[in-house]
């Protein structure tokens, strides 16, 4: 990733923060993005990178806004001249059974998680098509994009949708030097996980073969690899980073 430049959304905390830090460690310039309301934490991510000798800056973006996504891409180009990679990571969740989920909650989850990835892809791909080097994009789905997770109906719907967008974009731009992949994390110790009551956290951990939560840095390693030249023949994949949860569930069904 040495000499490349790109963006990470939802980078004020959790997986996004870990990915921004890992991109910088690998020599890439990083535009750290999150909501304006998360600026303080986003700038803390930037400080961490700069203090370690990396190149980073914060730029606010509400991923549910087309104008914000376009402005984010334009900022990367203005600062660095190209968009070599993008990680569409921003996401939210609502822990409710389907019949208890309000329409407003469902719409908000879809707006951030699914519409946000669609809009990110739309503006990122337009830029990558305009540059001779193309680029690489990784979207954050979830093991909830590969199977059902009780109590996360809206989130599961959005994460399944992200995989559909990932596969379509990968196929549509496969010969345009643009690769599009997704990671599917299991139970990772992010604010979405750590803020849960202990009994709910235990329910989410239960399907994993490994009985510990993952660290965001373990997802970051996969994301940065997918964006790197080492993954030059990889596109359209949904890569589980999930402590064996998909394999575990499949084994129990058999």
N, C-alpha and C positions, 0 to 999 in steps of 0.2 A: 504493500500500500504506500510505499515511500513516494512522496511527491504528488500524491493524488489528493483530491478535495471533494468534500461532500457534506451531507447533512444527516442528522439524526433527530427525529421527532420524539416527543415524550422523554426528553433527555435530562430533565431536572431530577429524576430519581430512578431507582429500579434498573430494569434491563436497559433502558435508553441511556442512562448515565454510564452504566458499565460498558456499553458499546461505544459511546463517544470516547471514553477513556482508552479503550482498547484500540480503536482506530488511530488515535493520536500516538499511542505507544508503538504502533506499526509504521509510523512516519507520515500519516495522512493529516491534512488540515481538516478541522471539523467545525461546522456551524451547528452549535448546540441549540435546539429549538424546543419550546414548550409554550404554554399559555403565558400571557403577560402577568397573570396572577402568580405564576410560578417563577418569575424572573429571578428572585433572590436565590432560589435553589439551583436554577439553571446557571446563574453566574458563579455559583459555588462549584459546579461541574467544570466550568471554564477555568476558574482559578486552579483547581486541582490539576488540570491538563497543563496549563502554562507553567505552574511551579515545577512540573516534571520535565519541562523543556519542550512541550508540544505547542501546536498552533491551534487556537480555538477562539470563538466568540459566540455570544448569545444573540439570537434573533427570535422574536416572539412569533408564534403562529397558532391559530386555532385551526386545527386540521379539518374541521367541518366547514370551513370557509374556502371557497375557490380562490378568492382574491388573496387570502393569506398564503395559500399554497404557492400561488404564482409569485407573490412577493418574496417568499422564502427562496425559491429557485433563482429568481433574479438577483437576490442578494449574494448567493453563492457565486454566481457568474461575475457580478461586479467586483467581488473581493478576490476571486481565485481564477477566473477565466474559463473554468469548465466544471461540469458536474459529473464526476467520475463514479460516484456511488451515492446511494440514498438508502436510508433505513427508515421505513414507515412503521413506527413502533407505538405511537401514542394510542392509548386505549383506556376504557373504563369498564366496570362490571357492576351488575346488580344481582345480589344474592337473594333470589326469590323463586319459588315455584312458579310455573307458567301462569296459572290462574290468579296468582297474587301479584303478578307484574303489571304495573299500570301502563297504559298506552304511552304516557309521557316518558316513563322510564325506558320502555322499549325503543321509542323513537330516538331518544338521546343516545342510547348505546349504539344503535345503527348509524346515527349521524356521525359519531366520533370514530367508531371502530371500522365500519364498512365504507360509508361515504368518505370518511377521511382518507382511507387507503386509495379509494377510487380517484379522488381529487389529487392526492399525492402522485400516483402513477401518471395521471393525465398530464400534469405539468412537467414532471420529471422526464417522462418519455419524449415529450415535445422537444425539450432541450437536448436530450441525448441523441435524438434523430438529427439535430442540427449540427452536431459536432462529429468529426470523422472517427473519433475513438469510441463512440457509443458509451456504454456504461453498465453498471450493475446495480440492481435494486433488490433489497430483501425486505419482505413484509413480516411483521410479527403476527402470526396466527396463534395457535394454542393446541394442546392435546384436545381441547374442547372444539377444535376444528376438525378433529378426526373421529370423535366419538361423543356420546352424550355425557354430560356432567350434571348430575341432579342439582337443582337449585340455581342453575345458570342458563336458563332458556334463552334469554335475549342475547347474552354473551356468546353462547354456543352458536346461535343463528348467525351472528356477525362474523365469528371466526371461521365457520364453514364457508361463508360468502367470500372471505378474504382468500381462501384457497382457490375458489373459482376464478376470481380476478387474477390471481397469480398465474394459474395455468393458462388462462386465455392470453394474458399479456406475454407470457413466455413464448407461446406459439406464434402469436401475431408478429413479434419482433425478433424472432430467433435469428434471422438472417440480416439483421440491421445492427449487429454488434451490441445488442442489448440483452442482458440476461436478467431474468426475474425469478426469484425463489422465495420461499417462506420458511421460517422456523416455527416449530410447534412446541413451545415450552410446557413442561409439566408444572408441578408445584414449586415455584421459585420464590425465594424470600424477598418479595417486593412489598411496598405498602398495601397492594391489593390482598396480599397474603397475611402480612404481619398484623394488620389491623383487625383480622377476623377473631371471633371468639374461639377459644381453644378447641371446642368440640367441632366447630365448622372446619377449622384447619385440619383436624384429624380426619374428617370425612374426605377432604380433598386429597390428602396424602394416601389414603387407604388403597387406591388402585395401583400405586407404584410398586415395582419390584424392589427398588431401593427405598428404604423407609425413612429417608431424610429429605428435607427440602433442598432444592438446588440453590446455588448462589448465582446472582445475575452475571458474574464474570464467566460462568460456564456456558451461558447462552451467548455472551459476547464473543467467545472464541469461535463458535459456529457461525455467527453472523459475519464476522470479519473474514473468515475463511471463504464463505460464499461470495463475498464481494471481491475477493482477491483473484489474481491471475492463476493461482493454484486450482481454482474451481472453474477454469475457462470452458470446460465441456459439460458444465452442470447448469441446467435451466429447467424451470417448471417443477422443481421438487418441493415437497412438504416435509422438511427434515425434523423428526421428533428429537427434542432435547428434553427427555421426559422420565429419566430413571426407569425406563422399561414399562411405563404404564400402559401403552398401547399393546405391547407384547403380552403383558400380564392379563389384560382384559380379554384379548384374543384367546389366550391359553385356557382361561376359565370358561369361555363360551364353547370351546371344543370339548 
